[in-house]
């Protein structure tokens, strides 16, 4: 069994950056990201890589109100979106189109 514990912090989602496209191995770096809008063609994403990088963001979102929120996801070379440990979008083998997902957050 493996147990992983991270301290929840205000201001973003915990991110693990990998120097490969498959989330394999030990992360090259970790940080809290308050914006998940990366430009893959504007320099290095980790200390070593600008392409073929994968990122695993996770954390909690505190909704200010109980209402519908729309998440807009755009990925180059694929992405997956989990919410409450449920896979809601699986576009891992797809490229370059927007996905809109509306969820009721309480």
N, C-alpha and C positions, 0 to 999 in steps of 0.2 A: 504494500500500500504506500502511496505517496501523498503527502499532505503539503499543501502550499498555502501560506497565509500572507496576506498583504494588508497593510494599514490603509483604510479608506481615507482619502484626502479630498477636500473641496477643490474644485477648480479644474476637473478633467477626469479622463479615464486613464488607467494604468496601461502603459504600452510596452510590449516587448518587441524589439526589432531583431530580425534574423538576416544573416548574410546569405540567404538562399530563398527560393520562391516557394518553399514548402513548409515553413514553420518548423524546420528540423533542427535538432541539436540545442545547444546552449545559446540563449539570446546574445547578440553582439552588444546590445545596450538596452536599458530600460529607463523609462521616465514617465511622468504624468503629462499627458497632452490635453490641453483645453480646446484645441482646434484639430480636427482630423481632416485637413485639406492640404495634402502634400502635392507638390509639383515634382514629378519624377524626373523631369528634364532640367532641373535647376540645381545641380550639384549633388553632393553626397547625402544620402539618407542615414547612413551609419558612418563610422570613421573609415570604413574600407569600401563601401559599395554605393552606387547610385542607381543600379538596376538589379533585377532579380533579387529584390529585397521583399520580405514578407513581414507583416506587422499583426500582432494579436493585441487588440484593445479589449479591456474588460473593466468592469466596475459597476457602479450603481448610478442611476439617474433619479434625482429627486424632482418630481413634478411640482411646480408652484400651485397648480390647480388640478382638479380632476377634470380632464377634458381630452379631446383627441389631439395627438401630436403627429406630425408627418416627418418621417425620416427619409431623406433623399440620399441614395447611395449610388455612387458612380465608381466603377472600378475598371482598371486596365489590367487585363490578364486574369480577372476573376476575383470573387469575394464570397464570403458566407456571412450571414447575419443571424445571430442567435439572440433571443430575448426570453428571459426566465428559463434558460437552459433548453429552449425549444428552437430548432432550426427553422427559421421562417423564410429565408432566402438562400438558395444554393445556386450560385452562379460561378462556381469555381472554374469551370471549363469554358466560360463565356468571356466575351470581351466588349468593353467600351459602350455600354448602354446604361441609361439611368433606370433605377428602380425606385418607385415611390411606395412607401409602406406607412399606413396610418394605424397607430395604436392608441388605445385609451389608457392613459397613465393616471394612477391614483396616488 
